[in-house]
Amino acid sequence: MDRETALRIIAENLERIDRVEKVPLEEASGRVLASDAVAAFNVPPFDRCAMDGYGVKAQDTFGATGFNPKRLKVIGEQHAGEVFQGEIGDEECIQVATGSPLPRGADSVVMVEYTKLDGEYVEIQSPVYPNANTSPEGADIKTGDAVVKAGEVLSPAKVGALAALNIQSVEVYERPKVAIYSTGSEIRPLGVDLEPGQIYDVNSYTLSTVISRNGCIPVRKGIVVDDREAIESAVREASGYDLGVFSGGSSVGTRDLFAETVEGLGEVLFHGLQVKPGKPTLFGLVEGTAIFGMPGYPTSCLSNAYVFLAPALRKLAGAPPSEPRTVTARMGKRVVSSSGREQFLTVAVEDGVAYPVFKKSGDITSMANADGYIILPVNLDVVEEGEEVTVILL
């Protein structure tokens, strides 16, 4: 199956998890808001001085220049958090700090850079217009505004907007829980000594990182040996989560039992993709839960996790699709593609030149040393050295 068709099938068979929880604002960054955050009051809640200087009546400054300043009497000063109790009259002013309320009687602020203090008076060396250097009440947020809407991801700036409204906790969608299994009798957990023919579990760690970075909670369930009962038990267990991801066991072989187990317990929607690396990728449903079967080779597994798993995770989490970041570069080496499949060629980018770093599907450094990848179409045979290419950054 081609990449675009596979992505469409994945999207059609997934829905956002609608479970909601309330979290403190300090823990809300990166979460998806479940209901509109509506302002209960104006921000700022008063007319505010936007600069250090002097609160004045603008008409008292008209015509002021450095050679012919206007002299105003200073009748007080006001720091941030303070409120001047009096009222400014004609040709009067008070010294104000940024963020403090605009004094009664004043309609603008003269920046301190355009003034010179002379005893009880200040010389205004440049005129201001009404409302200059001020922030009117409600200029930022008005009562009733939906400051952050349901479905939006809470960025640092959006969290700041909620804090300005004294919102101390928010309702967000729960992070979907994703069960991760590494299959294969040759796979061993970290921390043990390897016997001949054994390798360490790489995929559950790379998959966990992709899952957590795309709004979900990874739950590493361990290693499943090549045994029909063990695989069936793991698939049944995975169907109790929001998503199940298995690596290994999905290629064609006498001991690869995963695909027929998914077929027996549910439905396989596709098995095998027209991509390199990552051809033996599976997607199916068991008791309504989506199940991914990722390739066992670390590079194939991680590559397809970026391309196929990440969009699925974001849809489950209610997060917006991730827009890929790309750069244009020149190919640093001639590349021949003879796979007859769409190829994801990993590259390192240096000084605008893309150098292939792909070794083999089993070599994790094919990804670890890469800045991104180039998609080589099915019908493309050669990319010449110096040819312009688009690199999708990891």
N, C-alpha and C positions, 0 to 999 in steps of 0.2 A: 504494500500500500504506500502511496506517496505521502509526503509530510503534511501537506495542506488537508488532505482528506482525513488523515489520522487526527489532526488537531481539531477538525470540525466534529468528528465522532466523540472525542474526549469532552469537548465543550457541551455537546448536546446531552450528555449523560451525567452531568454534574450540576448541582445547585448549591447556592450559598447555604452554609450552616446557619440556621436562624436562632440558635440558642443565644441568649443574652445574659450578660453578667454586669455587675456594677464594680468599677475599679476606682481607686483613688487617682486624682489627677496626675500625681507624680509618677504613676505607673501606666499612664494612658498613651505615651508616645508610641506611634506605629500601629496603634489599634484602630479598628474601623468603628466609627460611631454608629449606634443603632437607632438613635432618635435625634431630631433637630435640637440644637442648643440655642435657646431663644433668650435674648437679652431682657432682663427684668428692670434695667435702668439705663440711663445714658452714660456713655463713656466718651470724653471725660464727663464727670457728673457736675461740672461747673465750668464757666468760662476760664480758660487757663492761659497763663503767660508762657509763651513758647521760647523765650530768650531771657538771658540775664540782661538787666538794664533798668529802665524807668517806665512805670505805668503813667501814661499821659492822656490828655485830650488831644487828638490828632490836630485839631484846628490851632492849638497853641504852638505847633511846630512848623506851620506853613511858612515858607520863605527862609527857613534856617539854612545857613551855610557855615563853612569853616571860618570865613572871614566876618560873617555877620550872624553869630549864633543867637538863639533865643534863650533867655534866662528864665528858668522855672524854679519855684521854691520847693525844696524837698521837705515834705511834712512827715516822713516816716520811712520805715523799711519793712520788708516782708520776705521771710524765708519760706522755702518749700514746707508745706504742712501748717503754715500759719495763715491767719485771716486778718487783714487790716480792718480795724473796727470803724475807722472814719470814712470820709468821702472826699474825693479830690475835687477842689474847686477850680475856677479859671486860673490859669498860669501857675498851677500847682502840680506836683507829681510825688510819687513815692518810689523808692528803690525796690525792685522786685527780683526774685530768683526764678529760674526756669522751673516750671511745674507748679508754681504757686498760683492761687486764684487771681484773676484780673480784678484789681481794686474797684470798688464802687466809684462811679464817676469817670473812670478811665475807659477808653475805647481802643487803645493800642499800646504797644510797647516800643520804646526806642532802644535799640541795642546799645550796650555799654560802650562798644567800640566807637560810637558816634557822639560821645558825651565827654564832658570834662567837669569834674566836681570842683566847686569853688565855695567852700564854707557851707552855708545853708542853702546855696543855690547850685544848680547844675546848668552848664551850657550845652544846649542841644545844637549839634553841628550839621544835622541832616533831617529833613522833614519825614514824617511818616503819614500814611493814609489810615483811615479808620479800619480797625481790625487787623492792622499789621502786626506780625509777630505774636499772634494769639491763636488759640484753638478754642472755638466756641463749644459750649456744652453740646454733647451728642455728635461732634464732628467726626468722631471715629466710629462709634456704634450708637444707634438709636434704640430706644425701648421698643421691643417687639421684633427686632431684626433677628433672623435665623443666622447667627454668626458662623456656625459650622453645621452642615446638613448631614442627615443620616446617609451612610454609605461613604463618607469622606474619611480618608486616612488622617489620623491626628499627627500632623507634623509639629516640630517645635513651635512654629509661629501660631498654629491653630491652638495648641495647648496654652500659649501665652494669651490668646484672645479669651479663652475660657477662664483663665486666672483673672483677667481684668474684670470679669463678670462675677467673681467670687464663687465660681462653680468648683466645688471641691472634689466631686466625684462624678463620673459619667457612665452611662450605659453603653456598652460596646458589645459587638458580637464575640462570642467565645472563639478562641483559637481552635480550629479543628485538630483532632488528635490523629496522628498518622503512625500506624504500626510499620516497623521496618524489620525485615528478615533477610539474612544472608544465607543462601542455600548452597550446599555442597559439602561432602564429607571431607574434602581437603582443606576447608576453611577453619582456621583456629582463632580464638580470641586473643587480643593483645595480652602480653604479660606471661604467656606460657612458652616453653621451649618447643621449637618446631621439630617434628620428625621428618624423615625423607618424604618428599611429595606433598608436603603441607605448606600453606601460605597463610599470612595474617589477613584478618578481616579488614579490608579497606573501605568497601562500599557503604557499610552502615554509617561510617563516619562522614563520608562525603555527602551521602543522601541526607543525613541529619542536618548538615549545614545548609543545604539547598532548602530543606523543609522549613527550618527556623527562619531563614532569610525571606521566605515568602509567606509569612503570616500564620504558620501552623506550628504545632508542637510535635517534635519527633519523639517517638517512643521506641527505642531499640529493644527488640524482643529476642535477640540472640541469633544463633546459628541453627539451621535446620539441615539435618543430614539427608542424604539421598535415599529416602525410604518413603514408600507410598503413604503409610499411616502417619508418619511424622509431617509430611507435606500437607496431607489433608487436614490434620489437626491444626496446623498453622494457618491454613487458608480460612478455616472455619473461625478461628480466633480473630483473624484480621477483619473478617466481615462484621465484627462487633465494634470496630473503630470507624472513624469517618472516612478513612482511606487506608488501603494496604499496599505496601511496596515491597516486592521481593527482588533480590538481585541474584542472578545465576539460575540455572535450571530451566531456561526458556528456549534453548536452542534445540536442534534436532539430534537426538541421541537416545540410546537404549535406556539410560539412567535419568534422562530429563523428564521427570514425571509431572512437573508443575502445570504445563498447559492442559494436559488431559484431566488433571485434578480440578482446575478451574472450570473446564468444560463440563465435568461431571457434576459439580456443585452449583453451577450457574450458567454463564454465557460468556464466550470469548468473542469480543467484537472485532478485534484484529490481532493477528499474530504474524509478525514479519513486516519490516518496513524497507522501503527502497532508499535506504540511507547507509552511509559508511562514515564512521563506525556506528554500530548499534542496530544492525539488521534484526537480530532475534528479540525484538521488543513486543510485549503482549499487553493488551488492555481488555479487561472484562468486568463483569458484574457478578457478585455473589451476594444473594439476599439483599440486593439494593445498594451494596457498597462497592465502589470502584476498586479494582485490583490492578496494579501495574506489575508486570514482570519485566524487569530491566536486565540487560545483558550482564554477565558475570565479570567480563573484563573491566577493570577500573576506568579506563578512558572511555570505553563505549557507554558504561553505566552513567558516568558523570556528564558526558556530552549529551546523552538523551534526557538526562534529568533537567538540564538547562532548557532544552528545546521543547520537551513534551510534558514533563512532570511539573515544572514551575508554573506554567499557565493554569494547570489543573488545580494546583495548590491555591493560587491567587483567587480563582473563582470560588472555591470552597470557603475561603476566608472572607470573601466579599470585598477583596482589595481590587483596585482598578488594574487592568492589564499593564504589564511592565513594558514601557517603550524602550526598545533596544538602543543603546548608545553605539554609534558607529564613527569610524574615522576612515579617511581615504589614504591609501598608501601605495607605494610601488613594490611590486614583487621582487624580492631579493634573490630569487632562484627560480629556474625553470621547473615547472611542476607538470607531470604527466598523470592524468586521471584515466584509468582504464577499468574502473570498477563496474560501469554500467548502472551505478546508483548515484543519487545525490550525495556529495561528500562534504563533511564538515572538517576542513583542514585547519588545525590549530597553528597559530603563528605568534611569534614575538615581534613587536613593533619597536624599531629603534631608528630615530632620526627620519621618520617618514617612510621607512622601508620595512616590509613585512617578510620575516624569515620563517619558513616552515619549521616547526618543532615536533611534529607528529612522528612518533617512532612506530610503535605497534599498539594495538588495542589493549594489550595487557600492561602497558607501561604508563603508570600514573603520571610520570614526569611529562608525558605528552600534553597534559593539562596544567600541571604545576608550573611549568616553564612558559606557559602561553599567556599572552595579553588578550587574545580573542581568537576568533575563527573566521574563515572565509567559506562561504557556501559555494561549492562547485556544482553547477547543474549536471543533470544526467547526461546531456548530450555534449558536454564540454570535454575535449580530449587533452588540451594543453593550455597552460597559462605561462606565457613567456616572461623571462626575466625583464624587469622594468615596466611591465604592464600594470596599469592602474587597477586596484581592487578595493572593495569595500570590506573593512574588517568590523565584525560585530564584537564589541568588547565584552569580556566576561565580567 
